[in-house]
């Protein structure tokens, strides 16, 4: 096997491992945060005494969102690292080859990001994931605050 092919296969396995790891981590985050959010919503509907558990669940939800965000940052770095390696292996391709996916991806992505319409503007996985992490974290904060107010007797329903 020629060295270029071997390097490309190595970089591809590295990319594939971390890209799959990123998606698995995000899927775990969705399941875990969904379960915690369901528990938080249940405590908000429960008695004043149970609302103290809601404070803990809200804080836990914020913590899970924060930790998932930090893990996603690390895995995104590893994916980008693999993309750079794959781009370098594409140097062996002819200059105008359509198969130079990693080599030309930054340019194509920059063009997609420059669209003016909000609905057609390009969002990366990272931006989309960060949006979800923020929304879930804010939901946890809101739930913790509401639970605290309910526990203190300031609100009731």
C-alpha angles and dihedrals in degrees: 000000000000117000094243092056091046092051091047092051091048092050091045093053089049091049093046093048094052096039089053090044090053093053093044091051092050091047090051089049091053093050095044095045091046091054093046092046091051090052091047092051090049092053090050089057093046133079127301090256093056093051091081086069087053090060090055092046092049091051090046090051091052090048093050090049092049095047092046090051091052092047090049090052090055096046091045088055090052092048091051089048090055091046090056090051092049090048089055092051088053088065085085090062121089110276095248097040115140087214091071090101099151094039095057099031096094091055094046091046092050089054091050092049092054095065110119101217116090091217095052098037114118117251120193125220088254095054092045093048092047089052090053092045090052094047092049092044091051090048088054091049092048091047092049092050093047091047090050091050091047092048090050090051094242092122133023136175 
